[in-house]
Amino acid sequence: FLKKYRFRVQTAIKLIDGLAEVIKTSPSPEQYAVQLKDPLEPEYGLRPMGLLANGMLSSENTGLTNELLLARWYINEISLQVSDIRVAKSETDALSSYLAAKKAVNSYLSILNRQITAKVGNQFTYLSI
């Protein structure tokens, strides 16, 4: 699963990390919705994030685990925060939602990184806060 989804998840993480630049360079808060795509668009990679979490955190023996539910919650939180950025009325509100999205990404990554040993591959790099 890691080999199959790593690139798409890393691309999504880079996109989310780059949202601050869009916020800071936008001429007005009304432009956030124009410049940022809907969080359900494939570019945000939320579906591959979910599929990777499913593959790494569940099995036929364990089924649905608390860690998997928590990973899904963080993915949902990322989506909600990007939506909040798109409708923010000020740069301060948008940056606050951006920071919350970054924290959700890091929490998601910490759950996955616990499952990634050196034998499996390299762990994901956290976003700087």
C-alpha positions, 0 to 999 in steps of 0.5 A: 500500500505504501508503494502504491499511494506514497507519491499521491499522498506526498503530492497532496501534503505539498499542496496543503503546505502551499496553501499559505502562499495562496492566502498571503498573495491573494488580493482579497479574501473573496478570492480564496474560493476562486484560487483554491479548489474544492477540497473534494477535488483529486488534487488534494489527495484525500481519497488516496490518504484514506486508502493508504490508511485503510491498507496500513491500519486494518486487516481481516483480523483486526477490522476497523480499528480506533487508529483507522477511525482517527486517521479518517477523522483527520482526513475529514478535518483537513477537508473541512479546514480547506473549505473554511479557508475558501470561505474565510472573510479575512486573512487571519481566519484563513491562516488559522484554518491553514494552521489547523489543516497542517496540524491535522496532516501532521497528526494523520502522518504520525498515525501512519508513521507508527506503522512504517518500519525501516523494512517497509520504507521511509517514514513521511516527513512532518510539516513545519508548524 
